[in-house]
Structures are given as C-alpha cells and as structure tokens.
Amino acid sequence: AGGQVPEFMRVLAADKGIQVINIVRKEQQVEDLKKKGEKYAFNSNDDNFDSLLQEASIELKPTLAFDAVAGDQTGQLLNAMPEGAEVVVYGGLSDQPSGNINPMGLIFKNKTVSGFNLGHWIDSLPVDNFEKITQQVQDLFIEGKFHTEIQAECKLNEAVQGIRQYLKSMSAGKILLVP
C-alpha cells in the first residue's frame, strides 16, 4: 500500500465508499497512511500482523486483494479473506514465489489467485476502450484526485544514481530525469 498504484486505488475506492485494508512493510508507512485518514494500515513485519489482518477481514469481508509483494503474503491475504475471495498478484517485491496458500480455501471456499499484467490487459482492450480509460485517468490527474509524488530530479548524466536512489526508496516517489 506504499506505492503509487495503491494510492490511486485508495482514491478510486474512497469515491465508491469502499474501505481499504492497507498493508505495508515499514512502520513509517503505517504512520503516513494513518495521517492520511486510513483506518486500516498494517505493517506485514509486525508480530501481530496475522491477527490484525484477520480482524479487519472479518469486519470488512473483502473479496478482492491486490498483491504487489507475493511470497507468503499472497497466502496470508487469501487465507484471511472470506469465501469467494480473490487475490490478484501484480508484482513480486518479495522476490519469492507466491505461497502459504491453504488449499482447502481454494477447494471448499471458492477462493482464487490470479495474475495481472498491464501490458497484456492493454493489448486485450479494444482501442476505443483504452482511449476512454486513458482519458478518465488523465481527467483524475487534471482534477487533482490523482497525484504523483516526486522524490528527486536528476540530470540525464546522473540517471544511474537516480535509479539507485529510487530502488532504495521506491515509496518516497518517482525520480524525474531532466535534461
């Protein structure tokens, strides 16, 4: 929940009155999310993470989760969710295969795990749908509902240093390369 995509998802969810369970890997990110008014913000590295996730899932009954981390977190999410739930894996920040999935949930509770690849999704859309979606996203930026955090600007000859900085602190925002 510390990246740009989850930020956009929170905006879209709030517009629909949907509460979000935010999962991050640093305590500072939990604090930042709570300052933004997020009620459910948990650090996956906390000793009590599983119980907090379980309690929030019982309360909110989420049926869809987006997972940018993968690894055992995929299973933690799916196992905490109710019958018919789905986890969509769209990243692999853990650098580990998705796991820790209770097969009984898949078999008897109709839970699923799927993958999402933006490029494939775009290719599957009719051109006019893609243009419509692109315009909607641009409108959200123009209206100020979507905003991209910029942590630094780097000259082109500093691109390697800029990429290294970004990799050390991706949640702090994007790095702009400027002439």
HELIX and SHEET records of a PDB file:
HELIX    1   1 GLN A    4  ASP A   15  1                                  12    
HELIX    2   2 GLU A   27  LYS A   35  1                                   9    
HELIX    3   3 PHE A   49  LEU A   60  1                                  12    
HELIX    4   4 ASP A   72  ALA A   80  1                                   9    
HELIX    5   5 PRO A  103  PHE A  108  1                                   6    
HELIX    6   6 LEU A  118  SER A  124  1                                   7    
HELIX    7   7 VAL A  127  ILE A  142  1                                  16    
HELIX    8   8 LEU A  156  GLU A  158  5                                   3    
HELIX    9   9 ALA A  159  LYS A  168  1                                  10    
HELIX   10  10 MET A  170  ALA A  172  5                                   3    
SHEET    1   A 2 ILE A  21  VAL A  24  0                                        
SHEET    2   A 2 TYR A  40  ASN A  43  1                                        
SHEET    1   B 3 LEU A  64  ASP A  67  0                                        
SHEET    2   B 3 GLU A  86  VAL A  89  1                                        
SHEET    3   B 3 THR A 112  GLY A 115  1                                        
SHEET    1   C 2 ILE A 150  LYS A 155  0                                        
SHEET    2   C 2 LYS A 174  VAL A 178  1                                        
END                                                                             
